[in-house]
Amino acid sequence: MADRFRPFCSKRCADVDLNRWLSGVYAIPVKEDEDEDGERPVHDAPGVADEPNGR
């Protein structure tokens, strides 16, 4: 194994991995109904009225 391609065995393997990153194969799936804190947005919470004064 050539040290210049570490951690890959060859330039081809490095290029295949780069292509996978750039094409989104390694993307982490997320739920659209949660924000980054894992909490639901206030407007989607049950019992919250759509009107600003709560009526």
A tleap script that builds the chain and sets N, CA, C and O, in Angstrom:
source leaprc.protein.ff14SB
mol = sequence {
  NMET ALA ASP ARG PHE ARG PRO PHE CYS SER
  LYS ARG CYS ALA ASP VAL ASP LEU ASN ARG
  TRP LEU SER GLY VAL TYR ALA ILE PRO VAL
  LYS GLU ASP GLU ASP GLU ASP GLY GLU ARG
  PRO VAL HIE ASP ALA PRO GLY VAL ALA ASP
  GLU PRO ASN GLY CARG
}
set mol.1.N position { 0.839 -1.178 0.000 }
set mol.1.CA position { 0.000 0.000 0.000 }
set mol.1.C position { 0.887 1.245 0.000 }
set mol.1.O position { 1.840 1.340 0.773 }
set mol.2.N position { 0.566 2.180 -0.862 }
set mol.2.CA position { 1.355 3.404 -0.949 }
set mol.2.C position { 0.926 4.365 0.156 }
set mol.2.O position { -0.262 4.639 0.328 }
set mol.3.N position { 1.898 4.870 0.896 }
set mol.3.CA position { 1.599 5.781 2.001 }
set mol.3.C position { 0.981 7.094 1.528 }
set mol.3.O position { 0.285 7.762 2.294 }
set mol.4.N position { 1.223 7.461 0.302 }
set mol.4.CA position { 0.702 8.742 -0.173 }
set mol.4.C position { -0.806 8.737 -0.372 }
set mol.4.O position { -1.405 9.806 -0.492 }
set mol.5.N position { -1.438 7.570 -0.410 }
set mol.5.CA position { -2.889 7.476 -0.572 }
set mol.5.C position { -3.605 7.139 0.729 }
set mol.5.O position { -4.818 6.925 0.736 }
set mol.6.N position { -2.864 7.093 1.823 }
set mol.6.CA position { -3.468 6.727 3.107 }
set mol.6.C position { -4.611 7.653 3.445 }
set mol.6.O position { -4.459 8.857 3.238 }
set mol.7.N position { -5.712 7.208 3.934 }
set mol.7.CA position { -6.004 5.869 4.424 }
set mol.7.C position { -6.511 4.924 3.340 }
set mol.7.O position { -7.004 3.840 3.653 }
set mol.8.N position { -6.400 5.312 2.079 }
set mol.8.CA position { -6.890 4.491 0.971 }
set mol.8.C position { -5.749 3.684 0.377 }
set mol.8.O position { -4.574 4.003 0.556 }
set mol.9.N position { -6.129 2.626 -0.338 }
set mol.9.CA position { -5.107 1.765 -0.926 }
set mol.9.C position { -4.576 2.315 -2.248 }
set mol.9.O position { -3.483 1.948 -2.681 }
set mol.10.N position { -5.356 3.204 -2.898 }
set mol.10.CA position { -4.922 3.752 -4.179 }
set mol.10.C position { -5.636 5.074 -4.444 }
set mol.10.O position { -6.565 5.439 -3.724 }
set mol.11.N position { -5.203 5.784 -5.471 }
set mol.11.CA position { -5.854 7.026 -5.865 }
set mol.11.C position { -7.282 6.751 -6.315 }
set mol.11.O position { -8.182 7.547 -6.050 }
set mol.12.N position { -7.492 5.627 -6.996 }
set mol.12.CA position { -8.834 5.274 -7.450 }
set mol.12.C position { -9.797 5.133 -6.267 }
set mol.12.O position { -10.912 5.653 -6.312 }
set mol.13.N position { -9.377 4.442 -5.223 }
set mol.13.CA position { -10.233 4.281 -4.044 }
set mol.13.C position { -10.510 5.625 -3.371 }
set mol.13.O position { -11.619 5.865 -2.894 }
set mol.14.N position { -9.515 6.490 -3.331 }
set mol.14.CA position { -9.716 7.826 -2.768 }
set mol.14.C position { -10.714 8.617 -3.614 }
set mol.14.O position { -11.570 9.312 -3.068 }
set mol.15.N position { -10.613 8.518 -4.923 }
set mol.15.CA position { -11.541 9.219 -5.811 }
set mol.15.C position { -12.963 8.679 -5.692 }
set mol.15.O position { -13.922 9.450 -5.744 }
set mol.16.N position { -13.109 7.372 -5.534 }
set mol.16.CA position { -14.438 6.778 -5.351 }
set mol.16.C position { -15.063 7.312 -4.067 }
set mol.16.O position { -16.241 7.669 -4.056 }
set mol.17.N position { -14.295 7.371 -2.995 }
set mol.17.CA position { -14.803 7.879 -1.725 }
set mol.17.C position { -15.181 9.354 -1.838 }
set mol.17.O position { -16.227 9.759 -1.331 }
set mol.18.N position { -14.354 10.155 -2.490 }
set mol.18.CA position { -14.655 11.570 -2.681 }
set mol.18.C position { -15.951 11.745 -3.471 }
set mol.18.O position { -16.774 12.596 -3.134 }
set mol.19.N position { -16.130 10.952 -4.510 }
set mol.19.CA position { -17.354 11.025 -5.298 }
set mol.19.C position { -18.578 10.690 -4.445 }
set mol.19.O position { -19.628 11.315 -4.593 }
set mol.20.N position { -18.447 9.718 -3.565 }
set mol.20.CA position { -19.569 9.368 -2.680 }
set mol.20.C position { -19.914 10.514 -1.751 }
set mol.20.O position { -21.092 10.779 -1.514 }
set mol.21.N position { -18.910 11.202 -1.218 }
set mol.21.CA position { -19.177 12.360 -0.353 }
set mol.21.C position { -19.850 13.469 -1.143 }
set mol.21.O position { -20.829 14.056 -0.681 }
set mol.22.N position { -19.335 13.761 -2.329 }
set mol.22.CA position { -19.866 14.871 -3.119 }
set mol.22.C position { -21.261 14.599 -3.660 }
set mol.22.O position { -22.028 15.537 -3.875 }
set mol.23.N position { -21.607 13.339 -3.882 }
set mol.23.CA position { -22.930 13.009 -4.420 }
set mol.23.C position { -23.967 12.770 -3.330 }
set mol.23.O position { -25.129 12.509 -3.641 }
set mol.24.N position { -23.576 12.853 -2.061 }
set mol.24.CA position { -24.521 12.741 -0.958 }
set mol.24.C position { -24.797 11.334 -0.479 }
set mol.24.O position { -25.740 11.125 0.284 }
set mol.25.N position { -24.007 10.361 -0.901 }
set mol.25.CA position { -24.219 8.983 -0.464 }
set mol.25.C position { -24.025 8.862 1.044 }
set mol.25.O position { -24.705 8.066 1.691 }
set mol.26.N position { -23.112 9.636 1.606 }
set mol.26.CA position { -22.809 9.546 3.031 }
set mol.26.C position { -23.622 10.525 3.873 }
set mol.26.O position { -23.260 10.781 5.022 }
set mol.27.N position { -24.698 11.073 3.341 }
set mol.27.CA position { -25.511 12.040 4.074 }
set mol.27.C position { -26.205 11.371 5.266 }
set mol.27.O position { -26.595 10.205 5.203 }
set mol.28.N position { -26.344 12.124 6.332 }
set mol.28.CA position { -27.028 11.639 7.520 }
set mol.28.C position { -28.507 11.989 7.399 }
set mol.28.O position { -28.850 13.162 7.257 }
set mol.29.N position { -29.390 10.991 7.455 }
set mol.29.CA position { -30.819 11.286 7.329 }
set mol.29.C position { -31.332 12.039 8.557 }
set mol.29.O position { -30.917 11.762 9.683 }
set mol.30.N position { -32.231 12.984 8.332 }
set mol.30.CA position { -32.825 13.759 9.423 }
set mol.30.C position { -34.334 13.787 9.253 }
set mol.30.O position { -34.850 13.628 8.146 }
set mol.31.N position { -35.035 13.992 10.359 }
set mol.31.CA position { -36.472 14.176 10.308 }
set mol.31.C position { -36.745 15.649 10.047 }
set mol.31.O position { -36.151 16.518 10.685 }
set mol.32.N position { -37.631 15.926 9.121 }
set mol.32.CA position { -37.942 17.308 8.772 }
set mol.32.C position { -38.784 18.014 9.826 }
set mol.32.O position { -38.799 19.245 9.867 }
set mol.33.N position { -39.492 17.267 10.684 }
set mol.33.CA position { -40.378 17.892 11.658 }
set mol.33.C position { -39.670 18.288 12.947 }
set mol.33.O position { -40.320 18.759 13.880 }
set mol.34.N position { -38.364 18.109 13.021 }
set mol.34.CA position { -37.604 18.494 14.198 }
set mol.34.C position { -36.512 19.478 13.805 }
set mol.34.O position { -35.963 19.409 12.706 }
set mol.35.N position { -36.206 20.394 14.717 }
set mol.35.CA position { -35.098 21.299 14.454 }
set mol.35.C position { -33.800 20.661 14.943 }
set mol.35.O position { -33.800 19.496 15.340 }
set mol.36.N position { -32.714 21.395 14.921 }
set mol.36.CA position { -31.424 20.805 15.257 }
set mol.36.C position { -31.292 20.407 16.722 }
set mol.36.O position { -30.405 19.628 17.067 }
set mol.37.N position { -32.175 20.937 17.607 }
set mol.37.CA position { -32.135 20.549 19.012 }
set mol.37.C position { -32.947 19.295 19.287 }
set mol.37.O position { -32.933 18.775 20.403 }
set mol.38.N position { -33.659 18.805 18.270 }
set mol.38.CA position { -34.485 17.629 18.449 }
set mol.38.C position { -35.866 17.948 18.966 }
set mol.38.O position { -36.641 17.042 19.271 }
set mol.39.N position { -36.185 19.234 19.070 }
set mol.39.CA position { -37.494 19.650 19.541 }
set mol.39.C position { -38.366 20.063 18.375 }
set mol.39.O position { -37.876 20.534 17.349 }
set mol.40.N position { -39.671 19.881 18.546 }
set mol.40.CA position { -40.601 20.290 17.504 }
set mol.40.C position { -40.739 21.808 17.530 }
set mol.40.O position { -40.733 22.404 18.608 }
set mol.41.N position { -40.864 22.438 16.380 }
set mol.41.CA position { -41.105 23.886 16.357 }
set mol.41.C position { -42.426 24.219 17.031 }
set mol.41.O position { -43.351 23.408 17.011 }
set mol.42.N position { -42.526 25.406 17.629 }
set mol.42.CA position { -43.700 25.817 18.387 }
set mol.42.C position { -44.950 25.790 17.523 }
set mol.42.O position { -46.008 25.390 18.009 }
set mol.43.N position { -44.874 26.199 16.258 }
set mol.43.CA position { -46.047 26.256 15.409 }
set mol.43.C position { -46.613 24.879 15.085 }
set mol.43.O position { -47.751 24.786 14.626 }
set mol.44.N position { -45.856 23.809 15.308 }
set mol.44.CA position { -46.341 22.457 15.055 }
set mol.44.C position { -46.780 21.746 16.333 }
set mol.44.O position { -47.308 20.635 16.277 }
set mol.45.N position { -46.565 22.379 17.475 }
set mol.45.CA position { -46.897 21.731 18.739 }
set mol.45.C position { -48.403 21.631 18.914 }
set mol.45.O position { -49.123 22.566 18.563 }
set mol.46.N position { -48.894 20.521 19.449 }
set mol.46.CA position { -50.334 20.385 19.658 }
set mol.46.C position { -50.840 21.372 20.698 }
set mol.46.O position { -50.162 21.645 21.688 }
set mol.47.N position { -52.036 21.904 20.468 }
set mol.47.CA position { -52.664 22.816 21.415 }
set mol.47.C position { -52.283 24.260 21.240 }
set mol.47.O position { -52.777 25.106 21.984 }
set mol.48.N position { -51.441 24.582 20.306 }
set mol.48.CA position { -51.048 25.965 20.078 }
set mol.48.C position { -51.885 26.502 18.925 }
set mol.48.O position { -51.894 25.933 17.833 }
set mol.49.N position { -52.593 27.607 19.178 }
set mol.49.CA position { -53.455 28.192 18.159 }
set mol.49.C position { -52.621 28.892 17.091 }
set mol.49.O position { -51.500 29.333 17.342 }
set mol.50.N position { -53.200 28.983 15.889 }
set mol.50.CA position { -52.511 29.645 14.793 }
set mol.50.C position { -52.566 31.157 14.907 }
set mol.50.O position { -51.737 31.846 14.314 }
set mol.51.N position { -53.530 31.692 15.660 }
set mol.51.CA position { -53.662 33.141 15.777 }
set mol.51.C position { -52.692 33.661 16.831 }
set mol.51.O position { -52.406 32.967 17.806 }
set mol.52.N position { -52.181 34.886 16.640 }
set mol.52.CA position { -51.182 35.419 17.581 }
set mol.52.C position { -51.709 35.596 18.991 }
set mol.52.O position { -50.928 35.469 19.934 }
set mol.53.N position { -53.014 35.887 19.194 }
set mol.53.CA position { -53.515 36.115 20.555 }
set mol.53.C position { -53.995 34.821 21.203 }
set mol.53.O position { -54.504 34.862 22.323 }
set mol.54.N position { -53.851 33.673 20.542 }
set mol.54.CA position { -54.167 32.381 21.135 }
set mol.54.C position { -55.637 32.009 21.072 }
set mol.54.O position { -56.037 31.046 21.726 }
set mol.55.N position { -56.458 32.721 20.321 }
set mol.55.CA position { -57.888 32.405 20.237 }
set mol.55.C position { -58.236 31.682 18.976 }
set mol.55.O position { -59.400 31.347 18.758 }
savepdb mol mol.pdb
quit
